[in-house]
Structure formats: C-alpha cells, structure tokens
Amino acid sequence: MLLNHEKYQSSFDEAMTCAVECKYCARSCIGHIV
C-alpha cells in the first residue's frame, strides 16, 4: 500500500511540475499521467 501511495505521489508531483512548466498543457500532461 505504501508503494502504491509513493507511486501516486510521484505521479502527482510530476503532474504539478508539468503544470508549473507548461500551464497551457497541464490538463494534457495530467491526463497522460493519470
């Protein structure tokens, strides 16, 4: 369960990084990760 949480958190951090780097494509990036 902890591994799953860490994996999810990593994806979330990645999505947030993408949102910061490229706000106009944040939705696309988040959709790709999730």
Secondary structure, DSSP 8 states (H G I E B T S, - for coil): -HHHHHHHHHHHHHHHHHHHH-GGGHHHHHHHH-
